[in-house]
Amino acid sequence: MPSNLFTYGTLMFPEVWQRIDVGEFPSQPATLPGFAIYRIKDAVFPGILRAEPADHVKGVLYFDLDEDTLFELDAYESDLYDRIPVIAATEQGPVECTAFVIPDACRKALSNEVWDAKRFEEFQLAKYLHG
């Protein structure tokens, strides 16, 4: 059964999807209310965790991913993340989806630095793709 996926870090960038080689899917900007985003310690990529209801994370919502694609993305994201059901907000309204979230048991993997997608794109994406 196809599934929707909210992405907020490296998976927001088409170049990363091409590198993983999982195909193209319809997508649109979205936000994830009740979550906050931080850089992983000693890394350039982020993780999200549940936060205050007023907090939110900006990202990209991909639609109709098949099980093979989700399997590949689960492997890409590693066991540091759990893919859990969430509700993303779009201009058209709420959408049921999943997102890769840092479980409470792995909270120590996150720094206190808020992750900045524009900074990542400008200064770190090319190195991330070729590193």
C-alpha contacts under 8 A as a table, 3 or more apart, distances in Angstrom:
res1	aa1	res2	aa2	distance
1	M	66	D	6.77
1	M	67	E	7.31
2	P	63	F	7.93
2	P	64	D	4.57
2	P	65	L	5.14
2	P	66	D	4.90
2	P	67	E	7.07
3	S	63	F	6.57
3	S	64	D	4.96
3	S	65	L	5.06
3	S	66	D	6.57
3	S	67	E	7.98
3	S	97	C	6.66
3	S	98	T	7.79
4	N	61	L	6.97
4	N	62	Y	5.60
4	N	63	F	4.45
4	N	64	D	5.46
4	N	65	L	6.09
4	N	96	E	7.12
4	N	97	C	4.60
4	N	98	T	6.41
5	L	61	L	5.67
5	L	62	Y	5.17
5	L	63	F	6.58
5	L	65	L	7.49
5	L	97	C	5.22
5	L	98	T	4.96
5	L	99	A	5.83
6	F	30	A	7.63
6	F	32	L	7.88
6	F	59	G	6.77
6	F	60	V	5.86
6	F	61	L	4.38
6	F	62	Y	6.34
6	F	88	A	6.98
6	F	97	C	6.41
6	F	98	T	6.06
6	F	99	A	5.08
6	F	100	F	7.99
7	T	10	T	7.98
7	T	11	L	5.73
7	T	12	M	5.73
7	T	59	G	5.46
7	T	60	V	5.23
7	T	61	L	6.12
7	T	62	Y	7.63
7	T	99	A	6.42
7	T	100	F	7.55
8	Y	11	L	6.66
8	Y	12	M	5.81
8	Y	57	V	7.09
8	Y	58	K	6.38
8	Y	59	G	4.26
8	Y	60	V	6.39
9	G	12	M	5.69
9	G	13	F	7.94
9	G	45	F	6.35
9	G	46	P	5.87
9	G	47	G	7.58
9	G	59	G	7.46
9	G	117	A	6.92
10	T	13	F	5.86
10	T	16	V	6.49
10	T	45	F	6.54
10	T	46	P	7.99
11	L	14	P	7.31
11	L	16	V	6.03
11	L	17	W	6.48
12	M	16	V	7.85
12	M	59	G	6.50
12	M	60	V	5.67
13	F	16	V	5.53
13	F	17	W	6.87
14	P	17	W	5.07
14	P	18	Q	6.23
15	E	18	Q	5.10
15	E	19	R	6.25
15	E	129	L	7.78
16	V	19	R	4.96
16	V	20	I	6.24
16	V	129	L	6.97
17	W	20	I	5.13
17	W	21	D	5.99
17	W	22	V	6.36
17	W	23	G	7.16
17	W	24	E	7.69
18	Q	21	D	4.78
18	Q	22	V	6.99
18	Q	23	G	7.14
19	R	129	L	7.44
20	I	72	E	7.93
20	I	76	Y	7.76
22	V	69	T	5.77
22	V	72	E	7.29
25	F	62	Y	6.16
25	F	63	F	6.21
25	F	64	D	7.05
25	F	65	L	7.02
26	P	62	Y	5.80
26	P	63	F	5.48
26	P	64	D	7.64
27	S	60	V	6.53
27	S	61	L	5.34
27	S	62	Y	4.29
27	S	63	F	5.99
28	Q	60	V	5.61
28	Q	61	L	5.42
28	Q	62	Y	6.83
28	Q	90	T	8.00
29	P	58	K	7.60
29	P	59	G	5.92
29	P	60	V	4.50
29	P	61	L	6.06
29	P	90	T	6.94
30	A	58	K	6.12
30	A	59	G	5.39
30	A	60	V	5.38
30	A	61	L	5.81
30	A	88	A	6.31
30	A	89	A	5.55
30	A	90	T	4.87
30	A	91	E	7.73
31	T	56	H	6.34
31	T	57	V	5.40
31	T	58	K	4.43
31	T	59	G	5.73
31	T	60	V	7.69
31	T	88	A	5.69
31	T	89	A	5.19
31	T	90	T	6.75
32	L	35	F	6.36
32	L	56	H	5.27
32	L	57	V	5.08
32	L	58	K	6.53
32	L	59	G	7.62
32	L	86	V	7.93
32	L	87	I	6.92
32	L	88	A	4.80
32	L	89	A	6.14
33	P	53	P	6.46
33	P	54	A	6.89
33	P	55	D	5.96
33	P	56	H	4.19
33	P	57	V	6.58
33	P	87	I	7.99
33	P	88	A	7.06
33	P	89	A	7.31
34	G	50	R	5.92
34	G	51	A	5.23
34	G	52	E	5.33
34	G	53	P	4.21
34	G	54	A	6.13
34	G	55	D	5.06
34	G	56	H	5.46
35	F	48	I	6.36
35	F	49	L	5.47
35	F	50	R	4.40
35	F	51	A	4.68
35	F	52	E	6.90
35	F	53	P	7.54
35	F	55	D	5.73
35	F	56	H	5.14
35	F	57	V	6.06
36	A	48	I	5.46
36	A	49	L	5.70
36	A	50	R	6.43
36	A	51	A	5.67
36	A	55	D	6.14
36	A	56	H	5.96
36	A	57	V	5.87
37	I	46	P	6.51
37	I	47	G	5.78
37	I	48	I	4.41
37	I	49	L	6.79
37	I	57	V	6.39
37	I	114	V	5.88
37	I	115	W	6.02
38	Y	46	P	5.37
38	Y	47	G	5.68
38	Y	48	I	6.33
38	Y	110	L	6.14
38	Y	111	S	6.26
38	Y	112	N	6.37
38	Y	113	E	5.50
38	Y	114	V	4.30
38	Y	115	W	4.83
39	R	43	A	6.98
39	R	44	V	6.54
39	R	45	F	5.78
39	R	46	P	4.15
39	R	47	G	6.31
39	R	110	L	5.96
39	R	111	S	5.64
39	R	112	N	7.38
39	R	113	E	5.75
39	R	114	V	6.04
39	R	115	W	4.89
40	I	43	A	5.39
40	I	44	V	6.94
40	I	45	F	6.07
40	I	46	P	5.16
40	I	47	G	6.23
40	I	109	A	5.81
40	I	110	L	4.39
40	I	111	S	5.63
41	K	109	A	5.81
41	K	110	L	5.42
41	K	111	S	5.00
43	A	46	P	7.91
44	V	120	F	7.28
44	V	124	Q	7.19
44	V	128	Y	8.00
45	F	115	W	7.56
46	P	110	L	7.82
46	P	115	W	5.99
47	G	81	Y	7.90
47	G	100	F	7.78
47	G	101	V	6.43
47	G	102	I	5.90
47	G	110	L	6.93
48	I	100	F	7.62
48	I	101	V	5.29
48	I	102	I	5.79
49	L	101	V	5.75
49	L	102	I	5.51
49	L	103	P	7.10
49	L	104	D	7.78
49	L	107	R	7.99
51	A	55	D	6.38
52	E	55	D	5.36
53	P	56	H	7.81
61	L	88	A	7.77
62	Y	65	L	7.31
65	L	69	T	6.20
65	L	70	L	6.66
66	D	69	T	5.43
66	D	70	L	6.38
67	E	70	L	5.04
67	E	71	F	6.07
68	D	71	F	5.06
68	D	72	E	6.35
69	T	72	E	5.11
69	T	73	L	6.19
70	L	73	L	4.99
70	L	74	D	5.96
71	F	74	D	5.09
71	F	75	A	6.34
72	E	75	A	5.16
72	E	76	Y	6.21
73	L	76	Y	4.85
73	L	77	E	6.11
74	D	77	E	5.27
74	D	78	S	6.31
74	D	83	R	7.63
75	A	78	S	5.25
75	A	79	D	7.94
77	E	80	L	7.23
77	E	81	Y	6.51
77	E	100	F	7.68
78	S	81	Y	6.37
79	D	82	D	6.99
80	L	102	I	6.58
80	L	103	P	7.90
80	L	106	C	6.96
81	Y	100	F	5.49
81	Y	101	V	5.28
81	Y	102	I	4.89
81	Y	103	P	6.64
82	D	99	A	7.92
82	D	100	F	5.39
82	D	101	V	5.31
82	D	102	I	6.34
82	D	103	P	6.45
83	R	98	T	6.03
83	R	99	A	5.21
83	R	100	F	4.31
83	R	101	V	6.16
84	I	98	T	5.15
84	I	99	A	5.64
84	I	100	F	6.55
84	I	101	V	6.96
85	P	96	E	7.24
85	P	97	C	5.77
85	P	98	T	4.27
85	P	99	A	6.63
86	V	96	E	6.17
86	V	97	C	5.55
86	V	98	T	5.33
86	V	99	A	6.60
87	I	94	P	6.16
87	I	95	V	5.48
87	I	96	E	4.74
87	I	97	C	5.99
87	I	98	T	7.75
88	A	94	P	5.61
88	A	95	V	5.24
88	A	96	E	6.52
88	A	97	C	6.88
89	A	93	G	5.82
89	A	94	P	4.57
89	A	95	V	6.34
90	T	93	G	5.06
90	T	94	P	5.99
90	T	95	V	7.18
102	I	106	C	6.17
102	I	107	R	6.53
103	P	106	C	5.49
103	P	107	R	6.58
104	D	107	R	5.13
105	A	108	K	7.78
106	C	109	A	5.63
106	C	110	L	7.87
107	R	110	L	5.76
108	K	111	S	7.48
116	D	119	R	5.39
116	D	120	F	6.26
117	A	120	F	5.00
117	A	121	E	6.08
118	K	121	E	5.08
118	K	122	E	6.12
119	R	122	E	5.17
119	R	123	F	5.86
119	R	124	Q	7.43
120	F	123	F	5.45
120	F	124	Q	4.85
120	F	125	L	5.79
121	E	124	Q	5.96
121	E	125	L	4.94
121	E	126	A	7.83
122	E	125	L	6.81
123	F	126	A	7.57
124	Q	127	K	5.41
124	Q	128	Y	5.99
125	L	128	Y	4.94
125	L	129	L	6.13
126	A	129	L	5.22
126	A	130	H	6.31
127	K	130	H	5.19
127	K	131	G	5.31
128	Y	131	G	5.22
